[in-house]
């Protein structure tokens, strides 16, 4: 285990754990993921543009 104190006086601890062999996961139905780096890009490649509500409100 490693304990570190940062310049703000906070402590962080990190540790490594060994585990046994990985189990095989059961088959599942396909899922869709969303990447919000753009506004939204779905895992099937569909892009959704960002609504402009915030920018309109900032101008007011």
C-alpha positions in Angstrom: 0.0 0.0 0.0 1.2 3.5 -0.8 0.0 6.6 1.1 0.6 10.0 -0.4 -0.1 13.5 1.0 -0.6 16.2 -1.6 0.1 19.9 -1.2 -3.5 20.6 0.0 -3.0 18.3 2.9 -5.2 15.5 1.6 -4.1 11.9 1.9 -4.5 9.3 -0.9 -3.9 5.5 -0.6 -3.4 3.1 -3.4 -3.0 -0.7 -3.3 -2.7 -3.7 -5.5 -4.8 -6.8 -5.1 -4.1 -10.2 -6.8 -7.2 -12.0 -7.9 -7.9 -15.5 -9.2 -8.6 -16.6 -12.8 -11.2 -14.5 -14.6 -14.6 -16.0 -15.1 -16.3 -16.2 -18.5 -19.2 -13.8 -18.7 -22.5 -15.0 -20.1 -23.6 -13.8 -23.5 -25.8 -10.7 -23.5 -27.8 -8.7 -26.0 -26.1 -5.7 -27.7 -26.1 -2.5 -25.7 -25.8 1.1 -27.0 -23.1 3.4 -25.4 -23.2 7.2 -25.5 -20.0 9.3 -25.8 -20.7 12.8 -24.5 -17.4 14.3 -25.8 -19.3 15.7 -28.9 -22.8 16.3 -27.5 -23.8 12.7 -28.0 -22.4 10.0 -30.2 -24.1 6.6 -29.9 -22.1 3.4 -30.3 -23.8 2.8 -33.6 -22.3 6.0 -35.0 -25.4 8.2 -34.8 -24.4 11.8 -33.9 -26.8 14.1 -32.0 -26.0 17.8 -32.2 -25.9 19.9 -29.0 -29.0 22.0 -28.2 -28.2 25.7 -28.2 -30.3 26.5 -25.1 -27.2 27.5 -23.0 -25.7 29.7 -25.7 -29.0 31.5 -26.2 -29.4 32.0 -22.5 -25.9 33.4 -22.2 -26.6 36.0 -24.9 -29.6 37.2 -23.0 
